Amino acid sequence: MRLAEDIGASILSIDSMQVYRGMDIGTAKPSREERRRVPHLMIDIVDPSEPYSVASFQTEARRMLRAADGPVVIAGGSGLHMRAVLDPLEFPPHDPAVRAWVRGLTPSEQVERLLDADREAGTAIDLRNPRRVERALEIHRVTGRTPSDRARTEGAKRVERYESEIEFVGVGVDPGDTLAARVEARVEAMFAAGLVGEVASLDLGPTAGQALGYKEVLPVVAGTMSEEDAAAEMVRATLALAKRQRTFFRRDPRITWLEWHDDVDQRYATLRRQLDTVLA
C-alpha cells in the first residue's frame, strides 16, 4: 500500500481466492477504505459458486495490466498465478468427459497409457505425481500433444529459463523465524472478525470450497468440528502452504530477497533502496 501510494501505482492481487466476491476475511482481502486509497485489480471478479481457472486469471489479469494507468504493484502468494501473468505459460483446454475417463483409470493405468503415447513423458513431468499424470493424459487425449512435445516448445523453454513476457522488478520479504507467530495471530484475528459466519453465508463452488481457511471452517459450520480445532488446522495448513510458496519463489532468480524488519519504516526504507538500486 505504501509503495503504491508513493509511486502512484495500482495493486494487482495474485491471490488465487481474492477473485471471489464475499470471501473477504479468510483471504485477508484489502478493506474498502484501502481500495479507495489505491486501485486494486483482480479482486471481486466472480461469485464463489463459480470455478475460476488459472487460464481465466491469466487472461483477465493481463487485460487489466494493459489497461492500467501507470505502474502496477503485483502482490500475493500464488506462484503459479504470478508466473501465469508474467511468463509465457500456456494452459491447454479441459474436457469434462475426458477427465472423467482418465479418473476412471487407476494411477498405474494412467501412467501406462501416458507412456504408451510418450515414452519420454518422464523427462517432462514427474510420473510419481498423480495430478500431473492425470492432467498430462487429459491434455494428450484432447489435443494430441504429449508432455515431451509440450516441453520442447519455445514458450516452455522460456518458462524454464525464467524469461518473462512482461518487464518487472521482483522483491520478496523473508519473514524468517517470525512466521509462525504471525500466522497464529492472523488466524486468531480472522475468527474474531467473523470467519465462521462468512463461510456459512457463502455458496462455495468446487474451487472456492478448497480455499485455505474455508475448507477448514466448513466442518465448524456443519457442526462436526470445534472452532479451536479448525483454527489449529488453519495454522498448520497455512505454514505448510507458506513453506511450499517459499520453495517455489526461491527458485526464481529474478527476485531479490530482503530480511523482515519489525520496524515498518525501516522495512520500507530497505525496500525502496533495493528497488531504486535495481531500477537504476
C-alpha positions as CSV (number, residue, x, y, z in Angstrom):
1,M,0.0,0.0,0.0
2,R,2.7,2.5,1.0
3,L,4.8,1.7,-2.1
4,A,1.7,2.0,-4.4
5,E,0.8,5.4,-2.9
6,D,4.3,6.7,-3.2
7,I,4.8,5.9,-6.8
8,G,1.2,6.4,-8.0
9,A,0.6,2.7,-8.7
10,S,-2.4,0.3,-8.6
11,I,-2.1,-3.1,-6.9
12,L,-2.8,-6.3,-8.8
13,S,-3.6,-9.2,-6.5
14,I,-2.2,-12.7,-7.5
15,D,-4.0,-14.3,-4.6
16,S,-6.0,-17.1,-6.2
17,M,-9.0,-16.7,-4.0
18,Q,-9.4,-12.9,-3.7
19,V,-11.1,-13.1,-7.1
20,Y,-14.2,-14.4,-5.3
21,R,-16.8,-11.9,-4.0
22,G,-17.7,-12.2,-0.3
23,M,-14.5,-14.2,0.6
24,D,-13.1,-11.2,2.5
25,I,-12.0,-12.3,5.9
26,G,-10.5,-15.6,5.0
27,T,-8.4,-14.3,2.1
28,A,-7.3,-11.2,4.1
29,K,-8.7,-9.1,1.3
30,P,-7.9,-5.3,1.4
31,S,-10.5,-3.2,3.1
32,R,-12.9,-0.9,1.2
33,E,-11.0,2.1,2.6
34,E,-7.7,0.7,1.3
35,R,-9.3,0.1,-2.1
36,R,-10.5,3.7,-2.1
37,R,-6.9,4.9,-1.4
38,V,-5.3,2.7,-4.1
39,P,-7.0,1.0,-7.1
40,H,-6.9,-2.8,-6.7
41,L,-7.1,-5.2,-9.6
42,M,-8.2,-8.9,-9.7
43,I,-10.4,-8.6,-6.6
44,D,-14.1,-9.5,-6.6
45,I,-14.2,-10.8,-10.1
46,V,-16.6,-13.8,-9.8
47,D,-19.1,-15.4,-7.3
48,P,-17.6,-18.2,-5.1
49,S,-20.1,-20.7,-6.6
50,E,-18.2,-20.4,-10.0
51,P,-15.0,-22.1,-10.9
52,Y,-12.2,-19.8,-11.9
53,S,-9.2,-21.3,-13.7
54,V,-5.6,-20.1,-13.8
55,A,-6.1,-19.6,-17.6
56,S,-9.1,-17.3,-16.9
57,F,-7.0,-15.5,-14.3
58,Q,-4.1,-15.1,-16.8
59,T,-6.4,-13.6,-19.5
60,E,-8.1,-11.1,-17.2
61,A,-5.0,-10.1,-15.3
62,R,-3.1,-9.3,-18.4
63,R,-6.0,-7.3,-19.8
64,M,-6.0,-5.3,-16.6
65,L,-2.3,-4.7,-16.8
66,R,-2.6,-3.4,-20.3
67,A,-5.3,-1.1,-19.3
68,A,-3.6,0.2,-16.1
69,D,-2.9,3.9,-15.9
70,G,0.7,3.9,-14.6
71,P,2.8,1.3,-12.8
72,V,1.4,-1.7,-11.1
73,V,2.5,-3.4,-7.9
74,I,1.8,-7.2,-8.1
75,A,1.3,-8.7,-4.7
76,G,0.1,-12.0,-3.4
77,G,1.1,-15.6,-2.7
78,S,0.3,-17.8,-5.6
79,G,3.5,-18.6,-7.5
80,L,1.6,-20.3,-10.4
81,H,-0.7,-17.2,-10.8
82,M,2.3,-14.9,-10.7
83,R,4.1,-16.8,-13.4
84,A,0.8,-17.1,-15.4
85,V,0.6,-13.3,-15.5
86,L,4.3,-12.6,-16.1
87,D,5.6,-15.6,-18.1
88,P,4.7,-17.4,-21.3
89,L,2.8,-20.2,-19.6
90,E,0.2,-22.0,-21.7
91,F,-2.9,-23.7,-20.4
92,P,-4.3,-26.4,-22.7
93,P,-8.1,-26.9,-22.7
94,H,-10.1,-29.1,-20.3
95,D,-12.7,-31.6,-21.3
96,P,-15.0,-32.9,-18.5
97,A,-15.8,-36.2,-20.4
98,V,-12.1,-36.9,-21.0
99,R,-11.2,-36.0,-17.4
100,A,-13.9,-38.4,-16.1
101,W,-12.5,-41.2,-18.3
102,V,-9.0,-40.5,-17.0
103,R,-10.1,-40.5,-13.4
104,G,-11.8,-43.9,-14.0
105,L,-8.3,-45.4,-14.5
106,T,-6.1,-46.5,-11.7
107,P,-2.9,-44.4,-11.2
108,S,-0.8,-47.2,-12.6
109,E,-3.1,-47.4,-15.7
110,Q,-2.8,-43.7,-16.2
111,V,1.0,-43.9,-16.2
112,E,0.9,-46.9,-18.5
113,R,-1.4,-45.1,-21.0
114,L,0.7,-41.9,-20.9
115,L,3.9,-43.9,-21.5
116,D,2.3,-45.7,-24.4
117,A,1.7,-42.3,-26.0
118,D,5.0,-40.8,-25.0
119,R,8.0,-42.9,-23.9
120,E,9.8,-39.8,-22.8
121,A,7.0,-38.4,-20.6
122,G,9.1,-39.0,-17.5
123,T,11.6,-36.4,-18.7
124,A,8.9,-33.7,-18.9
125,I,6.7,-34.5,-15.8
126,D,7.0,-36.3,-12.5
127,L,5.3,-39.6,-13.1
128,R,5.1,-40.1,-9.3
129,N,2.7,-37.1,-9.1
130,P,-0.8,-38.4,-9.8
131,R,-2.3,-34.9,-10.5
132,R,0.4,-34.2,-13.2
133,V,0.0,-37.6,-14.8
134,E,-3.8,-37.2,-14.9
135,R,-3.6,-33.7,-16.4
136,A,-1.0,-34.8,-19.0
137,L,-3.1,-37.7,-20.1
138,E,-6.2,-35.5,-20.4
139,I,-4.2,-33.0,-22.5
140,H,-3.0,-35.7,-24.8
141,R,-6.4,-37.1,-25.3
142,V,-7.9,-33.7,-26.0
143,T,-5.1,-32.1,-28.1
144,G,-2.9,-35.0,-29.2
145,R,0.1,-33.2,-27.6
146,T,2.4,-35.2,-25.4
147,P,4.4,-34.0,-22.4
148,S,7.7,-34.2,-24.2
149,D,6.2,-32.3,-27.2
150,R,5.0,-29.5,-25.0
151,A,8.3,-29.3,-23.1
152,R,10.1,-28.7,-26.4
153,T,8.2,-25.6,-27.4
154,E,9.9,-22.3,-27.3
155,G,7.4,-21.0,-24.7
156,A,8.2,-23.9,-22.4
157,K,11.9,-23.3,-22.7
158,R,11.4,-19.6,-21.9
159,V,9.4,-20.5,-18.8
160,E,12.2,-22.9,-17.7
161,R,14.7,-20.1,-18.2
162,Y,12.5,-17.6,-16.3
163,E,12.2,-15.3,-19.3
164,S,9.1,-13.1,-18.7
165,E,6.6,-11.7,-21.1
166,I,6.2,-8.5,-19.0
167,E,9.0,-6.4,-17.7
168,F,9.1,-6.3,-13.9
169,V,11.3,-5.9,-10.8
170,G,10.9,-8.7,-8.2
171,V,11.4,-8.1,-4.5
172,G,10.5,-10.6,-1.7
173,V,10.5,-10.2,2.0
174,D,11.6,-13.2,4.0
175,P,9.8,-13.4,7.4
176,G,12.4,-15.6,8.9
177,D,11.5,-17.1,12.3
178,T,8.6,-14.7,12.9
179,L,6.3,-16.5,10.5
180,A,4.6,-19.0,12.9
181,A,3.7,-16.3,15.4
182,R,2.3,-14.0,12.7
183,V,0.2,-16.8,11.2
184,E,-1.2,-17.7,14.6
185,A,-2.1,-14.1,15.3
186,R,-3.7,-13.7,11.8
187,V,-5.8,-16.8,12.2
188,E,-7.0,-15.7,15.6
189,A,-7.9,-12.3,14.2
190,M,-9.9,-13.9,11.3
191,F,-12.0,-15.9,13.7
192,A,-12.6,-12.8,15.9
193,A,-13.6,-10.9,12.8
194,G,-16.4,-13.4,11.9
195,L,-14.8,-16.0,9.6
196,V,-17.2,-18.7,10.6
197,G,-20.2,-16.5,9.8
198,E,-18.6,-15.5,6.5
199,V,-18.1,-19.2,5.4
200,A,-21.7,-20.1,6.5
201,S,-23.1,-17.2,4.3
202,L,-21.4,-18.3,1.1
203,D,-22.3,-20.7,-1.7
204,L,-18.8,-22.2,-2.2
205,G,-18.2,-24.0,-5.5
206,P,-15.6,-26.7,-6.1
207,T,-12.7,-24.2,-6.4
208,A,-13.6,-21.8,-3.7
209,G,-14.5,-24.6,-1.3
210,Q,-10.9,-25.8,-1.4
211,A,-9.6,-22.4,-0.3
212,L,-7.3,-22.4,2.7
213,G,-9.3,-21.1,5.7
214,Y,-12.7,-22.0,4.1
215,K,-12.1,-25.8,3.7
216,E,-11.0,-25.9,7.4
217,V,-14.0,-24.0,8.6
218,L,-16.7,-25.9,6.7
219,P,-16.8,-28.6,9.3
220,V,-17.4,-25.9,12.0
221,V,-20.4,-24.7,10.0
222,A,-21.6,-28.3,9.7
223,G,-21.2,-28.8,13.5
224,T,-18.6,-31.6,13.3
225,M,-15.6,-29.6,14.5
226,S,-14.8,-27.0,17.1
227,E,-13.5,-23.6,16.3
228,E,-10.4,-24.3,18.3
229,D,-9.6,-27.4,16.2
230,A,-10.3,-25.6,13.0
231,A,-8.0,-22.7,13.9
232,A,-5.2,-25.2,14.7
233,E,-5.7,-26.9,11.4
234,M,-5.7,-23.5,9.6
235,V,-2.4,-22.6,11.3
236,R,-0.9,-26.0,10.3
237,A,-2.2,-25.7,6.7
238,T,-1.0,-22.1,6.3
239,L,2.5,-22.9,7.5
240,A,2.7,-25.8,5.1
241,L,1.5,-23.6,2.2
242,A,4.0,-20.9,3.2
243,K,6.8,-23.5,3.0
244,R,5.7,-24.6,-0.5
245,Q,5.4,-21.0,-1.6
246,R,8.9,-20.0,-0.3
247,T,10.4,-23.0,-2.1
248,F,8.6,-22.1,-5.3
249,F,9.6,-18.4,-5.2
250,R,13.2,-19.1,-4.0
251,R,13.8,-20.9,-7.4
252,D,13.1,-17.7,-9.3
253,P,16.4,-15.9,-9.9
254,R,14.6,-12.6,-10.8
255,I,13.5,-12.0,-7.2
256,T,15.8,-10.1,-4.7
257,W,15.2,-11.2,-1.1
258,L,15.1,-8.8,1.9
259,E,15.1,-9.8,5.6
260,W,12.0,-8.9,7.6
261,H,12.2,-6.0,9.9
262,D,9.6,-5.4,12.7
263,D,10.0,-1.7,12.3
264,V,7.7,-0.8,9.4
265,D,9.7,2.4,8.5
266,Q,13.0,0.5,8.4
267,R,11.5,-2.3,6.3
268,Y,10.0,0.1,3.8
269,A,13.2,2.1,3.6
270,T,15.1,-1.1,2.8
271,L,12.6,-2.0,0.2
272,R,12.8,1.4,-1.5
273,R,16.6,1.3,-1.5
274,Q,16.6,-2.1,-3.2
275,L,14.1,-1.1,-5.8
276,D,15.9,2.2,-6.6
277,T,19.2,0.2,-7.0
278,V,17.6,-2.3,-9.3
279,L,15.7,0.3,-11.4
280,A,18.8,2.4,-11.7
